Amino acid sequence: MTYDASIWAILIFLIFVALVIGLSFYFGSRTQSSASYYAAGGTIHWGVNGIAFAGDYLSAASFLGICGMIAYAGYDGFLYSIGYLAGWVVALFVVAEPLKRLGKYTFTDALDSKFNSKSIKLTASISTLIVSIFYLIPQMVGAGDLVVPLLGLPHWAGVVIVGAIVIYIVATAGMTSTTYVQFIKGGLLITFSIILTIYILRNGINLKPYEDYHEFKTVEALVVGDEILSITEDEYKLVSQTQYGGNTFAKLEKDGIHQWFKLEALPEGSFVLKEAPSITVTSDGQTLYNGAPRSENKFYQVGHMSKIVHKGVEVEQTGPVGPFEMLSTLEKSEVVLFQKTFFLDGDDRVTIFYQKPTAGSDILKPGLLFKLGKNAKLWDKINFISLMLALFFGTSALPHILIRYYTVPSQRAARKSTVVAIAAIGFFYILTMYMGLGAMINGVNDLESSNMSGPLLAKYFGVGIFSIISAIAFATVLGTVSGLIVASSGAIAHDFVDKYLKVEMTDKQKVKAGRIAAFGVGILAIILGILFKGMNVSFLVGLAFAIAASANLPSILAVIFWKKTTSKGIASSITVGIVSAVTIILLSPSMFERYGLPKENALIPFDNPGIISIPLSFIVLIVVSLLTQKKTLTVR
């Protein structure tokens, strides 16, 4: 999709970036010790820390990814919100206070507090680094997606801009600056999401989202058996037809441009071809959007209603609606979703987005993305359960969330911070449902990336709110990436270099080591953000949760609650959790699609590893701890 940059968007964006950098410069001048750099000196107020928690947690995955998933798959996208929020229950009642009591700067400090084990220091620091990098990828992907419509720059430029700014933030001021950036950003994100939701409700529901919304062409076709013999429109010429996945697609030519249509059977027995947006990568490497180069702007935004039933009557528009009225109207109406598939047309690779009218009642219940009904396969159910396990247990095992407990002065403040975070995050997730559904029906979805549904919906209501929302979303990415890089640099400089290698450093040298590590991780994040362009950020974050829950949570719970835990048990559990989770992800259907291979050929038939890797990590911890009782010191 091609977008024109707005001068207002650029100005507001620059103001936000200037404020963030100014804040970092201010706190950077006050950051002199390692305690201040890694944990803000433990002096942050619990209220500020609670909103900063929300800021950390309401990352690109929450605002960009979940809104996008709801816009494309309805209630199934909202299940991510439920899973993310439920994970905070574990954090509040199980992890918050004990972790504050055990740790100092990093998650590794807490795990190793009773053992002083080199193997724990090594494996926990590697785990922190891997989880943080998996969490960094979606943030950088989201940053690149944001810059395309906001500044009119290519995706890679957004990734580089975020990487450069974040490296500056972390390298100068560390945790103090990161905390206040998250606090400001978290508050603004919730405030302007409320405003955007009010816009959605006041706008109501319309059959035609806006005046120049694309009108999809329908062509009558003569079909015998499975073969299209001819079409009735003289302006089009039938070029070829392809059958894939039980569907028939036809390539038609008009004015020298090839377009794709999907064959549909009508109830009375006749057939029509319905226009389907397409992206074709030709054998010579050229990418065509609906048969033409990107510069000709023939690729359009989508998302509309095909039938509206409001208060028992079929209408063309509803006018302003209330929050419950919007949901009840959608439930009785029909929405056109766009289903994605791809196939080879000779040597060309074609990605098709065909229209799929869907009952509103199906959109407001599970089943469009995750197959859970009678027709669901065993692997579909396992994949869903596995995802929910990862989301529920992953929150309490994310290193960049855990280190935030060290920024407050007491265990009581840690618990109160968690309560504030749960309230803020829960309220925001309710808003994501309205923003996602609003994007679904108002013709704003970009078929190239589901991540931009929220900001593009804001653009539908005006460039002013679009500019502010996009700038906040950009700050969201900045804040989250900053926290992740602080966690990563702590794992490298504090856990590995200082504690594991025992390199003697002054306090000033420790801060310098952290800044150098932040620079290296930032460069790696930029490269990965460019490579993973196009993937939904919530899906990617789900994988990070799965790795965190597999590698870290069993060890955290064992250190807190099981007296027979040994250092070798913890190190083995972390290693097995990381290896099993990452291996399953690399062999999964989604990654095979990323490799350019058919998803059906994937060696593992589901995407989310938690259902195997989490129990496996627990089992290894228990077995190894019991076997090494006489060889290592047990917890007292």
C-alpha positions as CSV (number, residue, x, y, z in Angstrom):
1,M,0.0,0.0,0.0
2,T,1.2,3.5,-0.8
3,Y,0.5,6.4,1.6
4,D,1.1,10.1,1.4
5,A,2.8,11.6,4.4
6,S,1.0,14.4,6.3
7,I,2.9,17.5,7.5
8,W,0.9,17.4,10.8
9,A,1.8,13.7,11.3
10,I,5.5,14.5,10.8
11,L,5.4,17.5,13.2
12,I,3.7,15.6,16.0
13,F,6.0,12.6,15.5
14,L,9.0,14.9,15.7
15,I,7.7,16.5,18.9
16,F,7.2,13.1,20.5
17,V,10.7,12.0,19.6
18,A,12.2,15.2,20.8
19,L,10.4,14.9,24.2
20,V,11.6,11.3,24.6
21,I,15.2,12.2,23.7
22,G,15.1,15.2,26.0
23,L,13.8,13.0,28.9
24,S,16.6,10.6,28.3
25,F,19.2,13.4,28.2
26,Y,17.9,14.7,31.5
27,F,17.9,11.4,33.3
28,G,21.2,10.4,31.6
29,S,22.9,13.2,33.4
30,R,21.7,11.8,36.7
31,T,22.6,8.2,36.0
32,Q,26.0,7.5,37.6
33,S,25.8,4.1,39.4
34,S,24.9,0.6,38.2
35,A,22.0,0.5,40.6
36,S,20.6,3.6,38.9
37,Y,21.3,2.3,35.4
38,Y,19.8,-1.2,35.8
39,A,17.0,-0.6,38.4
40,A,16.4,3.2,38.6
41,G,17.9,3.0,42.1
42,G,14.7,1.3,43.5
43,T,13.1,4.7,44.0
44,I,10.2,4.7,41.6
45,H,6.7,5.4,43.1
46,W,4.4,2.4,42.9
47,G,1.7,4.3,41.0
48,V,4.2,5.5,38.4
49,N,5.6,2.0,38.2
50,G,2.1,0.5,37.8
51,I,1.4,2.6,34.7
52,A,4.9,2.0,33.5
53,F,4.1,-1.8,33.8
54,A,1.1,-1.1,31.6
55,G,3.3,0.8,29.2
56,D,5.8,-2.1,29.0
57,Y,3.0,-4.6,28.6
58,L,0.8,-2.6,26.1
59,S,3.4,-3.0,23.5
60,A,3.2,-3.2,19.7
61,A,1.5,-6.6,20.2
62,S,-1.4,-5.1,22.3
63,F,-2.1,-2.0,20.3
64,L,-1.1,-3.0,16.8
65,G,-1.2,-6.7,16.9
66,I,-4.5,-7.4,18.8
67,C,-6.4,-4.6,17.0
68,G,-5.2,-6.1,13.7
69,M,-6.2,-9.7,14.7
70,I,-9.7,-8.6,15.8
71,A,-10.0,-6.6,12.5
72,Y,-9.2,-9.8,10.5
73,A,-10.5,-12.6,12.7
74,G,-13.0,-11.1,15.2
75,Y,-13.3,-12.6,18.7
76,D,-10.3,-14.9,18.2
77,G,-8.0,-11.9,18.2
78,F,-9.6,-10.8,21.5
79,L,-8.6,-14.2,23.0
80,Y,-5.0,-12.8,23.0
81,S,-6.2,-10.0,25.2
82,I,-7.8,-12.4,27.7
83,G,-4.7,-14.6,27.8
84,Y,-2.4,-11.6,28.3
85,L,-4.5,-10.2,31.1
86,A,-5.0,-13.6,32.8
87,G,-1.2,-13.9,33.1
88,W,-1.2,-11.0,35.5
89,V,-3.1,-13.0,38.1
90,V,0.0,-15.3,38.4
91,A,2.2,-12.2,38.6
92,L,0.1,-10.6,41.3
93,F,-0.5,-13.6,43.6
94,V,2.6,-15.7,43.0
95,V,5.6,-13.8,41.7
96,A,5.5,-10.1,42.6
97,E,6.6,-9.9,46.3
98,P,8.9,-13.0,46.4
99,L,10.8,-11.8,43.3
100,K,11.2,-8.3,44.8
101,R,12.6,-9.9,47.9
102,L,15.1,-12.2,46.1
103,G,16.4,-10.0,43.3
104,K,18.6,-6.9,42.9
105,Y,19.0,-5.9,39.3
106,T,18.0,-8.8,37.0
107,F,15.8,-11.9,36.9
108,T,19.1,-14.0,37.1
109,D,19.8,-12.4,40.6
110,A,16.6,-13.8,41.9
111,L,17.1,-17.3,40.5
112,D,20.7,-17.5,41.8
113,S,20.0,-15.8,45.2
114,K,20.2,-19.1,47.2
115,F,22.9,-20.9,45.1
116,N,25.7,-18.7,43.8
117,S,25.9,-21.1,40.8
118,K,27.8,-20.4,37.6
119,S,25.5,-22.7,35.6
120,I,22.4,-20.7,36.7
121,K,24.1,-17.4,35.9
122,L,25.0,-18.7,32.4
123,T,21.7,-20.3,31.5
124,A,19.5,-17.6,33.0
125,S,21.4,-14.8,31.1
126,I,21.1,-16.7,27.8
127,S,17.4,-17.2,28.5
128,T,16.9,-13.5,29.2
129,L,18.7,-12.7,26.0
130,I,16.7,-15.2,23.8
131,V,13.3,-14.2,25.2
132,S,14.1,-10.5,24.9
133,I,15.2,-10.9,21.3
134,F,12.0,-12.9,20.4
135,Y,10.0,-10.1,22.0
136,L,12.1,-7.4,20.2
137,I,11.3,-8.8,16.8
138,P,7.6,-7.9,16.8
139,Q,8.3,-4.5,18.3
140,M,10.6,-3.6,15.5
141,V,8.3,-5.1,12.8
142,G,5.5,-2.9,14.3
143,A,7.8,0.2,14.2
144,G,8.5,-0.4,10.5
145,D,4.7,-0.8,9.7
146,L,3.9,2.4,11.6
147,V,6.4,4.6,9.6
148,V,4.9,3.6,6.2
149,P,1.7,5.6,6.5
150,L,2.9,8.0,9.2
151,L,6.0,9.4,7.4
152,G,5.7,7.8,3.9
153,L,9.0,6.0,4.4
154,P,9.7,2.3,3.6
155,H,9.4,-0.3,6.3
156,W,13.1,-0.7,6.9
157,A,13.5,3.0,7.6
158,G,11.1,2.8,10.5
159,V,13.0,-0.1,12.0
160,V,16.3,1.8,11.7
161,I,14.8,5.0,13.2
162,V,13.4,3.1,16.3
163,G,16.6,1.2,16.7
164,A,18.7,4.3,16.7
165,I,16.5,6.2,19.1
166,V,16.2,3.3,21.5
167,I,20.0,2.7,21.6
168,Y,20.4,6.4,22.5
169,I,17.7,6.2,25.3
170,V,19.1,3.0,26.9
171,A,22.8,3.9,26.4
172,T,22.3,7.2,28.1
173,A,19.9,6.8,31.0
174,G,19.0,3.1,31.4
175,M,16.0,2.1,33.6
176,T,15.1,5.5,35.0
177,S,14.5,7.1,31.6
178,T,12.8,3.9,30.3
179,T,10.4,3.9,33.2
180,Y,9.2,7.5,32.7
181,V,8.9,7.0,28.9
182,Q,6.7,4.0,29.7
183,F,4.6,6.0,32.2
184,I,3.9,8.9,29.9
185,K,3.3,6.6,26.9
186,G,1.0,4.2,28.8
187,G,-1.2,7.1,30.1
188,L,-1.5,8.7,26.7
189,L,-2.2,5.4,24.9
190,I,-5.2,4.7,27.2
191,T,-6.5,8.2,27.0
192,F,-6.4,8.5,23.2
193,S,-7.8,4.9,22.8
194,I,-10.8,6.1,24.7
195,I,-11.2,9.0,22.3
196,L,-10.9,6.8,19.3
197,T,-13.5,4.4,20.7
198,I,-15.9,7.4,21.1
199,Y,-15.3,8.3,17.5
200,I,-16.2,4.7,16.4
201,L,-19.4,4.6,18.4
202,R,-20.5,8.1,17.1
203,N,-19.8,7.1,13.5
204,G,-22.0,4.0,13.8
205,I,-22.2,1.2,11.2
206,N,-22.5,1.9,7.4
207,L,-22.8,-0.3,4.3
208,K,-20.4,2.0,2.4
209,P,-17.6,3.1,4.7
210,Y,-16.7,6.2,2.7
211,E,-17.5,7.9,-0.6
212,D,-14.7,6.6,-2.7
213,Y,-14.5,3.1,-1.1
214,H,-13.6,0.5,-3.8
215,E,-16.5,-1.1,-5.5
216,F,-15.7,-4.8,-6.1
217,K,-16.4,-6.0,-9.6
218,T,-18.7,-9.1,-10.2
219,V,-18.6,-10.9,-13.6
220,E,-21.1,-13.6,-14.7
221,A,-19.5,-16.8,-15.9
222,L,-20.5,-19.9,-17.8
223,V,-19.2,-23.0,-16.0
224,V,-19.4,-26.7,-16.9
225,G,-18.1,-29.1,-14.3
226,D,-15.1,-27.3,-12.7
227,E,-14.2,-25.4,-15.8
228,I,-15.0,-21.8,-16.7
229,L,-15.9,-21.7,-20.4
230,S,-16.6,-18.0,-20.8
231,I,-17.5,-14.7,-19.1
232,T,-20.3,-12.2,-20.0
233,E,-18.3,-8.9,-19.6
234,D,-16.8,-7.7,-22.9
235,E,-14.3,-5.4,-21.2
236,Y,-12.6,-8.4,-19.6
237,K,-10.8,-11.4,-21.3
238,L,-10.5,-14.8,-19.6
239,V,-6.7,-15.6,-19.5
240,S,-6.5,-18.7,-17.3
241,Q,-7.9,-20.4,-14.3
242,T,-6.4,-22.2,-11.3
243,Q,-7.8,-24.5,-8.7
244,Y,-6.3,-24.4,-5.3
245,G,-7.5,-25.4,-1.8
246,G,-11.0,-26.4,-3.1
247,N,-11.5,-22.9,-4.8
248,T,-11.3,-21.9,-8.4
249,F,-9.6,-18.6,-9.3
250,A,-9.7,-16.9,-12.7
251,K,-7.1,-14.5,-14.2
252,L,-8.9,-11.8,-16.3
253,E,-7.3,-9.2,-18.5
254,K,-8.5,-5.6,-18.9
255,D,-6.5,-2.8,-20.6
256,G,-3.4,-5.0,-20.5
257,I,-3.6,-5.5,-16.7
258,H,-4.2,-9.0,-15.2
259,Q,-6.6,-9.2,-12.2
260,W,-7.7,-12.2,-10.2
261,F,-11.3,-13.3,-9.4
262,K,-12.8,-16.1,-7.3
263,L,-15.5,-18.3,-8.7
264,E,-18.7,-18.4,-6.6
265,A,-21.9,-20.5,-7.2
266,L,-25.2,-18.7,-6.7
267,P,-28.2,-20.4,-5.1
268,E,-30.2,-20.5,-8.4
269,G,-27.4,-22.5,-10.0
270,S,-25.6,-19.8,-12.0
271,F,-22.0,-18.7,-11.4
272,V,-20.2,-15.4,-10.9
273,L,-16.6,-14.3,-10.6
274,K,-15.9,-11.9,-7.6
275,E,-12.9,-9.6,-7.7
276,A,-10.1,-10.6,-5.3
277,P,-7.1,-8.3,-4.5
278,S,-3.8,-9.9,-5.3
279,I,-0.1,-9.5,-5.0
280,T,2.0,-11.2,-7.6
281,V,5.8,-11.8,-7.4
282,T,6.9,-12.5,-11.0
283,S,9.7,-14.8,-12.0
284,D,11.9,-11.8,-12.7
285,G,11.5,-10.5,-9.2
286,Q,8.9,-7.7,-9.9
287,T,6.0,-7.3,-7.4
288,L,2.6,-6.4,-8.9
289,Y,-0.4,-5.1,-6.9
290,N,-3.6,-6.1,-8.6
291,G,-1.5,-6.5,-11.8
292,A,0.3,-3.2,-11.7
293,P,3.4,-1.8,-10.0
294,R,2.9,-0.3,-6.5
295,S,3.4,3.2,-7.8
296,E,0.1,3.1,-9.8
297,N,-1.9,2.8,-6.5
298,K,-4.2,0.0,-7.7
299,F,-4.0,-1.7,-4.3
300,Y,-6.8,-0.5,-2.0
301,Q,-7.8,-0.7,1.7
302,V,-10.7,-3.1,2.5
303,G,-13.3,-4.0,5.1
304,H,-17.0,-3.5,4.8
305,M,-20.5,-4.8,5.8
306,S,-22.7,-6.7,3.3
307,K,-25.8,-6.5,5.5
308,I,-26.8,-4.4,8.5
309,V,-29.7,-5.5,10.8
310,H,-30.4,-2.7,13.3
311,K,-33.2,-3.0,15.9
312,G,-34.8,-5.8,13.8
313,V,-34.7,-3.9,10.5
314,E,-32.3,-4.2,7.6
315,V,-30.7,-0.7,7.0
316,E,-27.9,1.0,5.1
317,Q,-26.6,2.8,8.2
318,T,-27.3,2.9,11.9
319,G,-26.2,6.4,13.1
320,P,-24.5,6.7,16.4
321,V,-24.6,3.6,18.6
322,G,-23.8,2.7,22.2
323,P,-21.1,0.2,23.1
324,F,-23.6,-2.7,23.7
325,E,-25.8,-1.6,20.8
326,M,-22.8,-1.9,18.4
327,L,-22.1,-5.5,19.5
328,S,-25.8,-6.5,19.2
329,T,-26.1,-5.0,15.8
330,L,-22.9,-6.7,14.5
331,E,-24.1,-10.0,15.9
332,K,-27.3,-9.9,13.7
333,S,-25.5,-8.5,10.6
334,E,-23.0,-9.8,8.0
335,V,-19.4,-8.6,7.4
336,V,-17.1,-9.2,4.4
337,L,-13.8,-10.6,5.6
338,F,-10.8,-11.3,3.3
339,Q,-9.3,-14.7,3.3
340,K,-5.7,-15.1,2.3
341,T,-4.2,-17.9,0.2
342,F,-1.3,-18.3,-2.2
343,F,-0.4,-20.5,-5.2
344,L,2.0,-20.7,-8.2
345,D,0.8,-19.4,-11.6
346,G,3.5,-20.7,-13.8
347,D,6.7,-19.3,-12.4
348,D,4.8,-16.4,-10.6
349,R,3.9,-16.6,-6.9
350,V,0.4,-15.2,-6.4
351,T,-1.1,-14.2,-3.1
352,I,-4.9,-13.8,-3.2
353,F,-7.2,-12.1,-0.7
354,Y,-10.7,-13.3,-1.6
355,Q,-14.0,-12.0,-0.2
356,K,-15.7,-14.1,2.5
357,P,-19.1,-12.9,3.7
358,T,-19.3,-13.9,7.4
359,A,-22.2,-13.8,9.8
360,G,-21.7,-11.3,12.7
361,S,-22.6,-14.0,15.2
362,D,-19.6,-16.0,14.0
363,I,-17.3,-13.0,14.3
364,L,-18.3,-12.5,18.0
365,K,-17.4,-16.0,19.0
366,P,-14.3,-18.2,18.7
367,G,-13.7,-20.2,15.5
368,L,-12.5,-18.0,12.7
369,L,-8.8,-18.1,13.5
370,F,-8.6,-21.0,16.0
371,K,-10.6,-24.1,15.0
372,L,-12.4,-25.3,18.1
373,G,-15.8,-26.6,16.9
374,K,-16.9,-30.0,15.6
375,N,-14.8,-29.7,12.5
376,A,-11.6,-28.8,14.4
377,K,-8.7,-31.2,14.0
378,L,-6.8,-32.5,17.0
379,W,-3.7,-30.4,16.2
380,D,-5.9,-27.3,15.9
381,K,-7.2,-27.8,19.5
382,I,-3.7,-28.6,20.7
383,N,-2.4,-25.4,19.1
384,F,-5.1,-23.3,20.8
385,I,-4.5,-24.8,24.3
386,S,-0.8,-24.4,23.8
387,L,-1.2,-20.7,23.0
388,M,-3.4,-20.1,26.1
389,L,-0.9,-21.8,28.3
390,A,1.9,-19.6,27.0
391,L,-0.1,-16.4,27.4
392,F,-1.2,-17.4,31.0
393,F,2.2,-18.4,32.3
394,G,4.4,-16.2,30.1
395,T,3.7,-12.9,31.7
396,S,5.4,-13.9,35.0
397,A,8.4,-15.0,33.2
398,L,9.2,-12.1,30.9
399,P,12.6,-10.6,32.0
400,H,11.8,-7.0,31.0
401,I,8.6,-7.2,33.2
402,L,10.3,-8.9,36.1
403,I,13.1,-6.3,36.4
404,R,10.5,-3.6,36.9
405,Y,9.9,-5.1,40.4
406,Y,13.4,-3.9,41.3
407,T,12.6,-0.2,40.5
408,V,10.2,0.2,43.6
409,P,11.4,0.4,47.2
410,S,9.5,-2.5,48.8
411,Q,7.6,-5.7,48.4
412,R,4.3,-3.9,49.3
413,A,5.0,-1.3,46.5
414,A,5.7,-4.2,44.1
415,R,2.2,-5.7,44.8
416,K,0.5,-2.3,44.6
417,S,2.2,-1.6,41.2
418,T,0.8,-4.9,39.9
419,V,-2.7,-4.0,40.9
420,V,-2.5,-0.7,39.1
421,A,-1.1,-2.4,36.0
422,I,-3.9,-5.0,35.9
423,A,-6.6,-2.3,36.1
424,A,-5.0,-0.2,33.3
425,I,-4.3,-3.2,31.1
426,G,-7.7,-4.7,31.5
427,F,-9.5,-1.5,30.6
428,F,-7.3,-1.0,27.6
429,Y,-8.0,-4.5,26.3
430,I,-11.8,-3.8,26.3
431,L,-11.0,-0.8,24.1
432,T,-9.1,-3.0,21.6
433,M,-12.2,-4.9,20.9
434,Y,-14.0,-1.8,19.6
435,M,-11.0,-0.5,17.8
436,G,-10.5,-3.9,16.0
437,L,-14.2,-4.2,15.1
438,G,-14.2,-0.6,13.9
439,A,-11.3,-1.3,11.6
440,M,-13.0,-4.4,10.3
441,I,-16.1,-2.6,9.0
442,N,-14.8,0.9,8.0
443,G,-12.7,0.0,5.0
444,V,-9.2,0.8,6.5
445,N,-7.5,-2.6,6.6
446,D,-4.2,-2.9,4.7
447,L,-4.0,-6.4,3.3
448,E,-0.2,-6.3,3.3
449,S,-0.1,-6.0,7.1
450,S,-2.7,-6.6,9.8
451,N,-0.6,-4.6,12.2
452,M,-1.8,-1.1,11.0
453,S,-5.5,-1.5,11.6
454,G,-5.6,0.7,14.7
455,P,-3.7,3.6,13.4
456,L,-5.4,3.4,9.9
457,L,-8.8,3.5,11.7
458,A,-7.6,6.7,13.4
459,K,-6.7,8.1,10.0
460,Y,-10.3,7.4,8.8
461,F,-11.5,9.9,11.5
462,G,-9.0,12.6,10.6
463,V,-5.3,13.3,10.3
464,G,-5.1,15.0,13.7
465,I,-6.1,11.9,15.8
466,F,-4.2,9.7,13.3
467,S,-1.0,11.7,13.9
468,I,-1.4,11.6,17.7
469,I,-2.3,7.9,17.8
470,S,0.6,6.9,15.5
471,A,3.1,9.0,17.5
472,I,1.9,7.3,20.7
473,A,2.1,3.9,19.0
474,F,5.6,4.8,17.9
475,A,6.4,5.8,21.5
476,T,4.9,2.5,22.6
477,V,7.4,0.7,20.5
478,L,10.2,3.0,21.8
479,G,9.3,2.3,25.4
480,T,8.9,-1.4,25.1
481,V,12.1,-1.9,23.0
482,S,13.9,0.3,25.6
483,G,12.8,-2.0,28.4
484,L,13.8,-5.1,26.5
485,I,17.3,-3.7,25.7
486,V,17.8,-2.8,29.3
487,A,17.0,-6.4,30.2
488,S,19.2,-7.8,27.5
489,S,22.1,-5.5,28.4
490,G,21.7,-6.5,32.0
491,A,21.9,-10.2,31.0
492,I,25.1,-9.6,29.1
493,A,27.0,-7.0,31.2
494,H,25.7,-7.8,34.7
495,D,24.9,-11.5,34.6
496,F,27.4,-12.9,32.1
497,V,30.4,-10.5,32.2
498,D,30.3,-9.4,35.8
499,K,28.8,-12.4,37.6
500,Y,29.7,-15.4,35.4
501,L,33.0,-14.4,33.9
502,K,33.9,-12.4,37.1
503,V,35.5,-9.6,35.2
504,E,36.6,-7.1,37.8
505,M,35.0,-3.7,37.0
506,T,34.4,-0.5,38.8
507,D,30.8,0.7,39.2
508,K,31.4,3.2,36.3
509,Q,32.8,0.4,34.1
510,K,29.7,-1.7,34.8
511,V,27.5,1.1,33.5
512,K,29.7,1.4,30.4
513,A,29.5,-2.4,29.8
514,G,25.8,-2.2,29.9
515,R,25.7,0.6,27.4
516,I,28.0,-1.3,25.0
517,A,25.8,-4.4,25.3
518,A,22.7,-2.2,24.6
519,F,24.3,-1.0,21.4
520,G,25.0,-4.6,20.2
521,V,21.5,-5.8,21.0
522,G,20.0,-2.7,19.3
523,I,21.8,-3.5,16.1
524,L,20.7,-7.1,16.2
525,A,17.1,-6.0,16.8
526,I,17.2,-3.7,13.7
527,I,18.3,-6.6,11.5
528,L,15.7,-9.0,12.7
529,G,12.9,-6.3,12.5
530,I,13.7,-6.0,8.8
531,L,13.8,-9.7,8.1
532,F,10.4,-10.5,9.8
533,K,8.5,-7.8,7.9
534,G,4.8,-8.6,7.4
535,M,4.1,-11.0,10.3
536,N,1.4,-10.2,12.8
537,V,3.1,-8.8,15.9
538,S,0.7,-10.5,18.4
539,F,1.5,-13.9,16.9
540,L,5.2,-13.2,17.3
541,V,4.8,-12.0,20.9
542,G,2.9,-15.2,21.6
543,L,6.0,-17.1,20.6
544,A,8.1,-15.0,23.0
545,F,5.6,-15.8,25.8
546,A,5.9,-19.5,25.1
547,I,9.7,-19.4,25.3
548,A,9.6,-17.4,28.5
549,A,7.0,-19.7,30.1
550,S,9.0,-22.7,29.1
551,A,12.5,-21.5,30.1
552,N,11.9,-19.3,33.1
553,L,8.6,-19.9,34.9
554,P,9.4,-23.5,36.2
555,S,12.6,-22.2,37.8
556,I,11.0,-19.1,39.3
557,L,8.2,-21.2,40.9
558,A,10.7,-23.8,42.2
559,V,13.0,-21.3,43.8
560,I,10.0,-19.7,45.6
561,F,8.1,-22.8,46.6
562,W,10.1,-26.1,46.4
563,K,12.8,-26.7,49.0
564,K,14.4,-29.6,47.1
565,T,15.3,-27.4,44.1
566,T,18.9,-27.6,43.1
567,S,21.1,-25.4,41.0
568,K,21.6,-28.2,38.4
569,G,17.8,-28.7,38.3
570,I,17.3,-25.0,37.5
571,A,20.1,-24.9,34.8
572,S,18.8,-28.1,33.2
573,S,15.2,-26.8,33.2
574,I,16.1,-23.5,31.6
575,T,18.2,-25.2,28.9
576,V,15.5,-27.8,28.0
577,G,12.8,-25.1,28.0
578,I,14.7,-22.9,25.6
579,V,15.8,-25.7,23.2
580,S,12.4,-27.5,23.1
581,A,10.4,-24.3,22.6
582,V,12.7,-22.7,19.9
583,T,13.0,-26.1,18.0
584,I,9.2,-26.5,17.8
585,I,8.8,-22.9,16.6
586,L,11.5,-23.3,13.9
587,L,9.8,-26.5,12.6
588,S,6.2,-25.1,12.8
589,P,3.8,-24.3,9.9
590,S,4.1,-20.5,10.2
591,M,7.9,-20.7,10.0
592,F,7.7,-23.0,7.0
593,E,5.6,-20.4,5.3
594,R,8.3,-17.8,6.2
595,Y,10.9,-20.1,4.6
596,G,8.8,-20.1,1.4
597,L,7.7,-23.7,1.9
598,P,4.1,-25.1,2.0
599,K,2.7,-25.0,5.6
600,E,1.4,-28.5,5.1
601,N,5.0,-29.8,4.9
602,A,6.0,-28.5,8.4
603,L,7.6,-31.1,10.6
604,I,5.6,-30.0,13.6
605,P,1.8,-29.6,12.9
606,F,1.2,-26.7,15.3
607,D,2.8,-23.2,15.9
608,N,2.7,-22.8,19.7
609,P,5.2,-25.0,21.7
610,G,3.9,-24.4,25.2
611,I,1.9,-27.6,25.6
612,I,5.0,-29.6,25.2
613,S,7.9,-27.4,26.3
614,I,6.4,-26.0,29.6
615,P,5.6,-29.5,31.1
616,L,8.9,-30.8,29.8
617,S,10.8,-28.0,31.6
618,F,8.9,-28.8,34.8
619,I,9.6,-32.5,34.6
620,V,13.4,-31.9,33.9
621,L,13.6,-29.6,36.9
622,I,12.0,-32.0,39.3
623,V,13.9,-35.1,38.0
624,V,17.3,-33.4,37.9
625,S,16.8,-31.8,41.3
626,L,15.9,-35.1,42.9
627,L,18.9,-36.9,41.3
628,T,21.3,-34.2,42.5
629,Q,20.2,-33.8,46.1
630,K,23.4,-35.2,47.5
631,K,25.7,-33.3,45.1
632,T,24.4,-29.7,45.4
633,L,23.1,-27.5,48.1
634,T,19.4,-27.6,48.5
635,V,17.2,-24.5,49.3
636,R,16.8,-23.8,52.9
